[in-house]
Amino acid sequence: MPHRRRSHLDGIGTRSSFRTIIAQNKISTWSQKIPDPPKRIQRHNSASNAAGALMRRTIIALLIAAAVPLLAQTKSIDTREILKLEDEFGRAMMKNDPEAIGRLLADDWIIIDPDGGIVDRARFLGVIRSGSLSHEVMDSRDVRVRIYGNSAAVTALTTTTGKFTGQTFNTEERATDLWVKKNGRWMCVLSQLTRFTKK
């Protein structure tokens, strides 16, 4: 009996079962290639991003809310310190004490007089030291302090009585002092006097 050549279809059965196996294999292969729907993952990521953004905004808002009182407190402290220095400045002027005055003035300090003239630190202190200029009364009112970081502007309406080269004078002027904080210490860098005329 001749040996029958074994077909690669032997053991499979009918043609219909062969198609079924092929179909099942294709379905199995396709199911492995098709990824799971990403919609749920995308929704999860969007929710996480939104929550993270909300958290960041909340933290920033809290930091700003905490910083505002701190800045206000710092400004208040600087204002009190400037007012104290202005008081020391006035007292030193009435005592005609050039050393005490000089400790409050920066090296490049100048004063602009009511006529627009400029007097530097050395000349001003020299006039006081010589006795040519003396002050008996310095009364300031309507004092206003404005803080700008490490700078401060002070304005006041000042009534002054004193003597210059032996002549008594009485003035009412709008005085402006500009202070700058250097190495943690406030120093006056400029003073200006404007003659006040009553209306």
C-alpha positions in Angstrom: 0.0 0.0 0.0 1.5 3.2 -1.1 2.5 5.6 1.7 0.1 8.5 1.8 1.7 11.9 1.9 0.7 13.7 5.1 -1.0 16.9 4.4 -0.4 20.0 6.5 -4.2 20.0 6.9 -4.3 16.6 8.6 -5.6 16.7 12.1 -7.5 19.9 11.5 -10.7 18.4 10.4 -13.2 19.9 8.0 -12.5 23.0 5.8 -15.1 24.9 7.9 -13.2 24.2 11.1 -10.0 25.4 9.4 -11.6 28.6 8.6 -12.8 28.9 12.2 -9.3 28.4 13.5 -7.9 31.0 11.1 -10.7 33.4 12.1 -10.0 32.8 15.8 -6.2 33.3 15.3 -6.9 36.6 13.4 -9.3 37.8 16.1 -6.7 36.9 18.7 -4.0 38.7 16.8 -6.1 41.8 16.3 -7.1 41.9 19.9 -3.5 41.9 20.9 -2.7 44.8 18.5 -5.7 47.0 19.5 -4.8 49.1 22.6 -7.2 49.7 25.4 -9.3 52.9 25.0 -7.2 55.8 26.5 -10.3 57.9 27.4 -10.3 57.0 31.1 -6.5 57.6 31.4 -6.9 61.0 29.7 -9.7 62.0 31.9 -7.6 61.0 34.9 -4.6 63.1 33.7 -6.8 66.1 33.0 -8.2 65.9 36.5 -4.8 65.6 38.0 -3.5 68.6 36.0 -6.5 70.7 37.0 -6.0 69.7 40.7 -2.3 70.5 40.5 -3.0 73.9 38.9 -5.6 74.7 41.6 -3.2 73.7 44.3 -0.5 76.0 42.9 -2.8 78.9 42.6 -4.0 78.3 46.2 -0.4 78.2 47.5 0.5 81.5 45.6 -2.6 83.2 47.0 -1.7 82.1 50.5 1.9 83.4 50.1 0.7 86.7 48.8 -1.9 87.0 51.7 0.9 86.3 54.2 3.3 88.7 52.6 1.0 91.7 52.6 0.8 92.1 56.4 4.5 91.5 56.6 5.3 94.3 54.1 2.9 96.6 55.9 4.5 95.8 59.2 8.0 96.4 57.8 6.8 99.7 56.3 5.4 100.8 59.6 8.6 100.0 61.4 10.6 102.0 58.8 8.2 104.9 59.2 8.6 105.0 63.0 12.4 104.9 62.6 12.4 107.7 60.0 10.2 109.9 62.3 12.7 109.2 65.2 15.6 110.2 63.0 13.8 113.4 62.0 13.3 114.2 65.6 17.0 113.6 66.3 17.8 115.8 63.4 15.7 118.7 64.7 17.1 118.4 68.3 20.7 118.3 67.0 19.9 121.5 64.9 18.5 123.3 68.0 21.5 122.3 70.0 23.8 123.5 67.2 25.7 120.2 67.5 27.6 119.6 64.2 28.8 116.2 65.3 25.3 114.9 66.1 24.0 116.4 62.8 26.9 114.9 60.8 26.0 111.4 62.1 22.7 111.7 60.3 24.0 113.0 57.0 25.5 111.0 54.1 28.9 112.1 52.9 27.4 113.5 49.7 24.4 115.2 51.4 23.4 118.6 50.1 20.8 121.1 51.1 18.9 123.3 48.6 17.9 126.6 50.1 14.7 128.5 49.3 16.5 130.6 46.7 17.7 127.5 44.9 21.3 127.6 46.1 23.1 124.4 47.0 25.2 124.0 50.1 27.2 120.8 50.7 27.7 118.9 53.9 31.2 120.3 54.8 30.1 123.9 54.3 26.9 123.5 56.2 28.5 121.8 59.2 31.3 124.4 59.1 28.9 127.3 59.4 27.2 125.7 62.4 30.6 124.8 64.0 31.7 128.4 63.6 28.6 129.8 65.3 27.5 131.8 62.3 24.3 129.8 62.0 22.3 128.8 65.1 18.7 127.6 65.6 16.5 128.3 68.7 13.2 126.9 67.5 12.3 124.3 64.9 8.6 123.4 64.9 7.4 120.9 62.3 3.8 120.0 61.5 1.9 118.3 58.7 4.7 115.7 58.7 4.4 113.0 56.0 6.5 110.0 55.5 6.6 107.9 52.3 8.6 104.7 52.2 9.9 103.3 48.9 11.9 100.2 49.7 15.3 101.5 50.9 14.3 105.1 50.3 12.1 107.5 52.2 10.8 110.9 51.5 9.7 113.2 54.4 7.9 116.5 54.0 6.8 118.9 56.7 5.8 122.5 57.2 8.6 123.9 59.5 8.7 127.2 61.4 12.2 128.1 62.4 13.8 130.8 64.6 17.5 131.4 64.7 20.4 133.7 63.9 22.7 134.0 60.9 25.8 136.1 61.2 24.2 137.8 64.2 20.9 138.6 62.5 17.7 137.0 63.8 15.5 135.3 61.3 12.1 133.7 61.4 11.0 131.4 58.5 8.2 129.2 57.5 9.2 126.7 54.9 8.1 123.4 53.4 11.0 121.1 54.2 11.8 117.9 52.3 14.3 115.3 53.5 15.3 112.3 51.4 16.6 109.3 53.3 18.3 106.2 52.0 19.1 103.0 53.9 22.7 102.0 53.4 24.1 98.8 55.1 21.0 98.7 57.2 21.3 102.3 58.4 19.1 105.3 57.3 21.1 108.3 56.1 19.8 111.7 54.9 21.1 112.3 51.4 19.3 115.5 50.5 17.3 118.3 52.1 15.3 121.0 50.3 13.6 124.1 51.7 10.8 125.9 49.9 9.6 129.2 51.2 5.9 128.9 52.3 3.6 131.8 51.5 0.3 131.9 53.2 -2.7 132.4 51.1 
